[in-house]
Amino acid sequence: MYMCQITGMFSKPGEKLNKIVVSTREKTYYRWVRDEDTNKWVEIECGRGFETVKEINASEKGRELWETWSLEEREMFLQEI
């Protein structure tokens, strides 16, 4: 059981949990490689992507409600929690 952060209601036992990503940030991934010319370790970029910063728990009804909201309504809701 969990509490839906959108509707404020508790779920039924065994009900599916929906995680809604509300905030992300850009992330650059690096790795260390030995340079063959200088024989020193060098940090090189090996990938770019996004990290999840914040998620909210939602029931099926909460997820459906979230999808009907406009961007402004979502931002106002997130300021309240």
ChimeraX attribute file (.defattr): number of C-alpha atoms within 10 A of each C-alpha:
attribute: neighborCount
match mode: 1-to-1
recipient: residues
	/A:1	11
	/A:2	17
	/A:3	15
	/A:4	21
	/A:5	14
	/A:6	18
	/A:7	14
	/A:8	12
	/A:9	14
	/A:10	14
	/A:11	16
	/A:12	11
	/A:13	8
	/A:14	8
	/A:15	12
	/A:16	13
	/A:17	16
	/A:18	16
	/A:19	14
	/A:20	14
	/A:21	12
	/A:22	13
	/A:23	11
	/A:24	12
	/A:25	10
	/A:26	9
	/A:27	12
	/A:28	11
	/A:29	10
	/A:30	13
	/A:31	11
	/A:32	12
	/A:33	12
	/A:34	11
	/A:35	11
	/A:36	8
	/A:37	6
	/A:38	8
	/A:39	9
	/A:40	10
	/A:41	12
	/A:42	12
	/A:43	11
	/A:44	11
	/A:45	10
	/A:46	10
	/A:47	10
	/A:48	11
	/A:49	9
	/A:50	10
	/A:51	12
	/A:52	12
	/A:53	10
	/A:54	12
	/A:55	13
	/A:56	15
	/A:57	16
	/A:58	26
	/A:59	24
	/A:60	14
	/A:61	13
	/A:62	18
	/A:63	18
	/A:64	11
	/A:65	13
	/A:66	18
	/A:67	10
	/A:68	10
	/A:69	12
	/A:70	9
	/A:71	11
	/A:72	9
	/A:73	11
	/A:74	14
	/A:75	12
	/A:76	10
	/A:77	13
	/A:78	12
	/A:79	7
	/A:80	6
	/A:81	8
